[in-house]
Amino acid sequence: MRILTMSLLVVLLTSCTTYLIPKSSLIEQLAPIDSTQLVNKKVYGPVVGQYQYLANPITTILCEDKNGEPQTLTNSPSIEMRVTETNNMKTIFYFDRILIVDGQLVGVRSRFAPFVDKQIDLENIQLIEIQDGKKNFRYAE
């Protein structure tokens, strides 16, 4: 019983809080950004030392908690976004690697294979969830 209680406590204390981003808010936050505004980011990762990639310049993310209250997250390379489409397909992107291009959400799904990207028509997005995945990625400032 004691082990079960301790295990439950560890899970509760280390779990990630999930927030929501209304589709209209995501579009509003990303609309002013195009590929010419991407910034070069140097990142330290858990496996590979330092590497770099182009990222969107958003520093804070406007979202909502489960009660619909406004929240602000600081963007980082460990922020993950899960998009559920109207057909219930789910895709996870890294938030700093997404853009809106020609009515589609375009993003990268892997830090280690940047060619693994995906496009989702904005009209097919049903739900957008966001959380800090607590992965050991950090920007080299």
Helices and strands as residue ranges (DSSP letters): H 2-14, E 19-20, H 23-30, G 35-37, E 39-44, E 50-55, E 60-64, E 70-74, E 79-85, E 90-94, G 95-97, E 98-101, E 104-108, E 117-121, G 122-124, E 125-132, E 138-139
